[in-house]
Amino acid sequence: MYEGPVQDLIDELGRLPGVGPKSAQRIAFHLLAADPADVGRLQDALGRVKEGVVFCEICGNVSEQTQCRICRDLRRDATVVCVVEEPKDVLAVERTREFKGRYHVLGGALDPLAGIGPDQLRIRELMARIGAQDITEIILATDPNTEGEATATYLVRMLRDFPGLTVTRLASGLPMGGDLEFADELTLGRALSGRRTV
């Protein structure tokens, strides 16, 4: 335990996702030794993020304006919407350079044990968007874990009654460069059921 502000900084850094006690301590001491101008730039960046970043009124992605750059881009296919859990998932899909449609960010996944139900997610906004716009396909790109699967299953039930709407789920299976012997049963089973003709 350190005294006063140093321990407070370590405690606050330790609350960040993916930052454990040792990493928090290392970052805190780096900041103590850093040039004041560097610390000032970090403070400014943190302030600008809290004051200048909003969530897109259409899709829920992070943005500097009321609409994100993807929703403002008229070249993108507005009839296909990829539903993801978090804004970081938008970046992951964008890095593939394969998807040319729009997004809808739920803001998380269903997790009853953590108190996250449908009302805590942007599901109502998705339903309103489908009813108001000419959307022909919803791609469910939630994480392949228990919460993501529960969210996808819930959305399939909610979306099946929309006429002319196709609901698809991202394929899952074996990673490139992986060995069959190291694949778990669920992943290998999904890879088998999702096989395609070559």
Secondary structure, DSSP 8 states (H G I E B T S, - for coil): ---HHHHHHHHHHHTSTT--HHHHHHHHHHHHHS-HHHHHHHHHHHHHHHHH-EE-TTT--EESSSS-HHHH-TTSEEEEEEEESSHHHHHHHHHHT---EEEEE-SS--BGGGTB-GGGTTHHHHHHHHHHS---EEEE---SSHHHHHHHHHHHHHHTTSTT-EEEE------TT--GGGS-HHHHHHHHHT----
